[in-house]
Amino acid sequence: MVDIYIRGGWVVTMDRERRIIRDGAVAVEDGVIIDVGKREQLDEKYRRYADVLISAERDIVMPGLVNTHVHLAQGLLRACADYLPLIEWLRDRVWPLQGNYTKQEALASAKLVVLEMIKTGTTSFLETGLVGRYGPDEIIEMIHSTGLRAAVARHVMDLKGYATQDNILHEGLVESGDYSLKDTVRLIEKYHGWDNRIWVWFGPRTPGAVSTELYREIAARARELKTGITMHLAEVREDVEYTVRNFSKKPVEFAHWLGLTGRNVVLVHVVWVEDSEIRLLSETETSVSHNPSSNMKLASGAARVSDMLRMSVNVALGTDGGPSNNSYDLIREMKHAALLQSLRTLRADAIRAEDVLEMATIRGARALMIDHLAGSIERGKRADIIVVDYWQPHLHPLNNPVSHLVYAASGYDVKHSIVDGRVVMFNRRVLTLSEEEILEEAERAAWSLYERAGVCTSPDLKWPIY
Ligand SMILES: [Zn+2]
């Protein structure tokens, strides 16, 4: 007997040889991939003995996507902060909204985001910054119940600034160093490693909101507790000015000086960096989460992704959040990643679709330190698999599945999703969440949040609504 047998279609494995198997098949038992190969060879062994038989003749079968930069608390903030650069975007819109959340509203936002990610093919993600007011315990338990894998970083901070002098964190988000550090350790003790699907990381706030002493403490505690650290870095030019002015160090040098580089660190954005800093990232095996839509929309800049890949940095992909992207669809993000490198370098071959698909799968798994479990379809790994329907005009004919996934597909082409051997979406119906309830809850929560914050109470539109 096997639990799940997927037969037919193109299997894009992302294994060590990056094999693509035409008319392939995958067998799953007890959550583990036990066989991958040609359908004609596997059919005999598994076809008649499977609990769940998935026909994928007109589909692409591939590893579930890994989104390495997500803000669950920004699901309700879509269209609340358009047309603004990062600092005003945070100070005038995003922070006041996030600083007014009730736990119930934050949970409604998190559910909405998780639902969107399941529906667009993400099976693992890295949440960047929960705080006490969002109710991190309830959010983590909700994620676990949906079946997804997630590393959930909790914010740690002891100052209130960010980058420029007039930019002060909203009072509703301020926490003390003692509390935010202790609460992160509490969450790690409670949830880290839960069913090999949930991990709790440190999420130090961006330079300006954390003292050097606390940064060092975070680096030491993460090593001691064997967990990860994720932090926004060098997103806009003001970030470079801040570390140079205050510490005479470029952003990556600053992070490295404090112990915030290494195999367990994911630095986010990393737009404004020089060659010497890229080298440092490579030498320390620090991962970078690239978020092209957010960087374009907030006019932050174009990250040097093709240079980083050439210098052997592990670059992964992230969507960022509702008010910066404004989507959590990682397949759409792949297209933006590819196009942005061509535009930045004025070279049509600056980056290939293969590179971008690696960023969204196996490189993401490596960034989350779960590449022994996920990120590819190969024997012995946990079964995190998505099935993409290519029998549609925009993906037809399928002469190159990798090119089509990166340049032509969208997350809404994902038909089925399996995480850890459990089917979480079948024929686009999510089985672990109630879609209707989540949409209704999110709508109610959003309007009460906007009213309380006094932000986003009417749409930012130049046209009249009748
Ligand atoms: Zn972010």
Residues whose N, C-alpha, C, O or C-beta is under 5 A from the ligand:
A	BS01	ZN	D320
